[in-house]
Amino acid sequence: MNPRTQFARTAGDVVETDPSVALVYAEISGQFFGEVEARHPDRVINVGIREQLLVNVGAGLALTGMRPIVHTFGSFLVERAFEQVKLGFGHQDVGGVLVGSGGSFDSASAGRTHQVPGDVALMDTLPGVHIHAPSTVAEVDTILRRSVAGSGLHYLRVVGQTNSTSHTDPGLHVVRRGAGATVIALGPVLDATLAATEGLDVTVLYAHSVRPFDNRGLRAVLATPDVVLVEPWLAGTSAHVVGDALRDLPHRLLALGVGRQELRRYGTPADHIAAHGLDAAGIQRSLDGFLSVAA
Amino acid sequence: MSEIPRLMSLMTGDEKHSSAATSTLDVIRVLYERVLDVSPETIGGERRDRFYLSKGHGPMAYYAVLADRGFFPESWLAEWGTFESPLGFHPDRNLVPGVEISSGSLGHGLPLAVGTALGLRAQGIGSRVVVLVGDAELDEGSNHEALELAAALSLDALTVVVVDNRSSSYAVPGRIADRFAAEGWHTVSVDGRDHDALEKALSHRPVGQPNVVVAHVEEKS
């Protein structure tokens, strides 16, 4: 089981048990939905290769009071169909659960067309949106069920990169306590962050639910006003929420993430993670520079 | 004598109305006065018929008809478009009682209506959803994604009414009805000013296929 197959299994289970839930997809991942689609053809809907329609069909279902799960690769769900997300869900003010797979690195060998490092930043422009980056199969299961049972608009970013431990609550988790800087790992970069901070006197925080951001959790543990963000999507995406949380404190922020420059390289997810400095060695290099200035 | 011209004048300030507003007037009147099963009393009920004004610009006719049917007070009309008014130059479902979708950007109403028709079917609700689009609005490719799927899934709760005032650049005569027909829709073309013809066309619900009513009005009216 990997995060994507777990998503498919949980989504199928939710459709099976809750008649108000519909699953809408656009060919992608159809190999996982055959059984549940055969049993519930009215509520498991393949729209074909039509992503604008995919999102607005989800919104149109929500207008009748149903809870849609809308799924395809993140690049086509969020970027290609963003006006449908903005207007169909946001402006109509109806809720739903959008599940984008692939993220920044899964489709390393497929190239830029299938990579979506900008999804969190783009979704973050929508008022009240919930954004989740589960990092284990257990987190995918828990967060999908919670999002479907909840209300409002949720975006789940389901990717192949994983952490070795699961956390259930949505807020910031204190993974390690230290007297120095605070390093915030968002989504599946916790393992690399822990390895990079081994032996350092820093606090490490983790969250899979990144919007709304847990301002209070950050303030509660802040030792020195030095903050490092590690996020496996566009660098700086969460800088504004940290700035907001610390608005009355003079502070320094190092925002690590995916660079804006297009690599034009293929290879593996690990190649791309390293190229963006998001493996343990890369994070450690960035931390060294930042923390040595503080000392 | 209908109240509608007077209500529209509250927004436009004279008896000459802008073209976008008047092209849709007769279709919207016939829908609310003769076809749709919806009223201010039933607007919150799941079994109401839905009307999606996809072509959201020039909503004066829509607002006038909704005010005339009692969905909101006539006194709202004069202040439309102001900061304090719930009535914008494009309608917002969260602000205006009776408005089913917020529209303005073209090419969203029909795809939303496909989802709504699927939602009605999944819940065993026999209501219908009627979408008004403009002929030039069909330039937007998103409509074509929607009309293909609607026919493939036999969404007979769905009706599209195309108000054709020949405002599309690169139009081809007869293309609109032909394209819907090619995808498997029931099609009919009528005079968009003839209330009896509109009522007959819009009341017809073919079984097993969505239907489109192409309502012809004066060029760029």
Interface residues (C-beta under 8 A of the other chain):
Chain A: A22 V24 D42 R43 I45 V47 G48 R50 Q52 L53 N56 V57 G58 A59 G60 L61 A62 L63 T64 G65 M66 P68 E83 Q84 L87 G88 H91 Q92 D93
Chain B: E46 R50 D92 R93 N94 E100 I101 S102 S105 G107 H108 P111 L112 A113 V114 G115 T116 A117 L118 G119 L120 R121 A122 Q123 I125 G141 S142 E145 A146 E148 L149 L153
